[in-house]
Amino acid sequence: MTFTATDVESLSTALSRWEIGEYVFATLVTVACAGEYVAEFTDWLTDGIEERKKRLSKRSTLLLVASLALELLCLVRTNSLSGQLIGSLSDKARSADTKAQSALDKSGIAENRANDAGIKASKAQEKSEDALAKAGKAEKSLGKVESEASKARAAALNALALARSARQEADSFEKDIVSAKRAAAEAEAKLADRTLSDEQLRRIANKLVKFASQEYIVTAYWDSKESLGIANRIHAALQMARWSYSDEGSKSMMLGGVVGVVVWTHPNADETAKRAAKSLIDALNAEGIEAAPREQNPKNPKSNTIAVNVGSKR
C-alpha cells in the first residue's frame, strides 16, 4: 500500500496518541504498585486497620491488572503503527531507487547515441578525405569536390554537436540520481533518533575531562523515549569525563517547547564553570547533537552547577 504525505502525518499523529496512552497506563501501574506497597508494609492511608489494608490491596491489584492490560494494548497498537510508518518509508525509498535506475538507463541510451554520432563523424571524415584525394586527381571537378567536402565537414560538425548534447544529457541524469539519493538520506536522517556511539562518548569525554569534578544536572522529557535516550548518553559521557552529577535534575520536570540541548549557566558563575559549559556545547555540536547556551535569571542565587536540558529533536 502506498502512503501519501497526509497518510504518513495521520499515522505519526495516531502513533503519538497511543504512546501517550502507554505512558499514562504505565504511570497507573506505578500507582498500583505503590498502593500495594502501602497496604503491605506501611500504615499510611489505613491507620493500621486491617480491613482498610485489605481493601486498599484489592483495589491496587485491580488497578494493576487493568493498567497492565491497557498498557499492553497500547504497546501492540504503537508497534503496529510503527510498522506501517516504517513500511511507508521503505516504499518511498524503493520508488526513489526505481527513478534512479530509470535515469541510469536513459544515461546508457544517451551514451549509445553519442557513440553512434562518433562513428558517423568518422565516416564523414573519411568521405571528406576521399573527396580531397579526388580533387587532386581531377582539377576540372575541383569545385564539385570542394562542395562535397564542405558538406561532409558540416555533417561531421553536426555529429560532434549531437555527441556533446548527448553527454550533457547524461551528466544531467547523473545529477538527478545524486539528488534523489541525497533527498532519501535526508528524509531518513530527519526521522531517526539522535544517537551517540561509544566512540563519540569517548571523544566528548576527552574534551571535557580537564573540567573533572564540575557539578551538573540533566533534565529530559519524561514522556519522550528519544529525549530520555540521548539524555542518558550525554550523562554517560559526562560520567566518563569524571564530572560530578547532582540528582536535583531528577526532581524537576521539563515542559514542552524545547528543541535540541540547552545548557544553562548562572551569569555570575565562576569562569571555570562557564568554560566547561562552552566546551560541552562545542563537543556536542561537533558530534551532530544540536546544543545552545542559555543564562539563568541573574536574580537567582549564584551557582556553578551546569544545567543540561535535553529537549526534542525537532
C-alpha positions, -999 to +999 in steps of 0.1 A: +000+000+000+014+034-010+010+062+016+006+098+008+021+126+029-013+131+046-014+093+055+021+095+070+012+125+090-020+108+102+000+077+112+025+098+131-003+116+150-020+083+159+013+068+170+020+097+193-015+094+209-011+057+215+024+063+230+008+089+254-018+062+264+010+038+270+028+063+293-005+070+312-011+034+319+025+028+329+020+056+354-011+039+367+009+006+371+033+025+392+005+040+413-010+005+418+024-009+429+027+019+453-008+012+467+001-025+473+034-015+490+015+009+513-011-018+521+015-045+528+044-027+546+031+006+560+002+021+579-002+050+555-038+059+544-051+030+565-042+039+601-031+003+606-067-010+602-065-045+586-098-041+568-087-009+552-054-025+542-072-054+525-095-030+507-065-009+495-046-040+485-076-054+464-082-020+447-045-017+439-044-052+425-074-045+403-059-012+391-026-030+384-042-057+363-064-033+343-034-009+338-011-037+326-038-049+301-044-015+287-007-007+286-002-040+266-030-029+242-013+005+237+021-013+231+006-036+205-011-007+187+021+015+187+041-014+173+015-019+145+015+019+137+054+020+138+055-010+113+031+008+089+051+041+091+084+023+085+068+004+056+057+037+040+092+050+042+105+018+026+080+022-003+093+058-008+129+045-008+121+019-034+103+045-055+134+067-054+156+037-063+133+030-093+136+065-106+174+064-102+176+031-122+154+048-149+178+077-150+208+053-154+190+035-183+184+068-200+221+077-195+231+045-212+209+052-242+224+087-244+259+073-244+250+048-272+237+077-293+269+096-286+289+066-299+268+063-330+273+100-336+311+095-333+310+067-358+291+088-382+316+116-377+344+092-385+327+081-417+321+116-427+357+125-421+367+095-444+344+108-471+360+142-468+395+129-472+384+108-502+369+139-518+401+158-513+421+130-530+398+130-560+402+168-562+439+164-566+435+139-594+408+158-613+413+196-614+383+201-637+359+187-610+377+206-582+347+229-575+323+200-571+347+180-549+352+210-526+315+214-523+311+178-513+340+182-488+323+212-472+291+192-468+310+164-452+327+187-428+293+202-419+279+167-413+309+159-391+304+191-370+267+183-366+276+148-354+300+162-329+274+187-317+249+158-312+276+139-292+282+169-269+244+172-264+241+135-255+270+138-230+253+169-213+221+149-211+239+120-195+256+144-169+221+158-161+208+123-154+237+116-131+230+148-111+193+137-108+204+104-094+227+120-068+199+145-058+174+116-054+198+096-031+206+128-011+169+135-006+162+099+006+191+101+030+180+135+044+144+122+049+157+091+068+180+113+090+151+136+100+131+106+112+159+089+130+165+093+168+196+112+180+224+087+189+259+088+203+282+058+197+307+046+223+335+062+202+316+096+202+312+093+240+350+088+244+357+119+221+333+141+242+348+128+275+384+135+263+374+171+256+357+176+290+380+156+313+400+187+321+369+200+339+367+169+362+345+174+393+324+200+375+289+197+390+259+193+366+223+182+364+205+166+334+167+170+328+148+154+299+112+150+287+099+122+310+074+111+284+098+110+254+119+079+249+141+097+224+148+126+248+155+102+277+177+080+255+200+108+243+200+124+278+213+092+292+241+090+266+251+126+274+251+117+311+273+087+303+298+109+285+300+134+314+305+105+339+334+093+317+348+128+319+345+125+358+320+153+362+300+154+394+263+145+389+237+162+411+203+144+414+185+177+415+177+173+378+157+141+386+134+161+409+124+186+381+102+182+351+108+200+317+077+213+299+073+210+261+087+235+236+124+230+240+142+218+208+178+204+210+200+205+240+201+237+261+230+243+285+222+267+314+247+286+335+244+314+360+257+348+347+278+352+378+292+317+378+330+311+380+349+313+348+358+277+351+321+267+350+315+289+321+344+274+301+332+239+310+297+248+297+311+262+264+333+231+259+303+208+265+282+228+239+311+226+213+317+189+219+280+180+214+277+201+182+309+185+169+292+151+172+260+162+155+239+169+186+224+204+184+232+224+215+230+260+225+239+282+256+214+299+279+219+321+310+198+318+342+180+347+358+207+369+374+184+374+404+188+337+412+214+328+438+249+323+423+256+287+413+284+270+395+262+240+386+256+235+349+220+225+340+216+204+308+180+204+294+175+178+267+145+187+245+130+171+215+149+166+182+126+188+161 
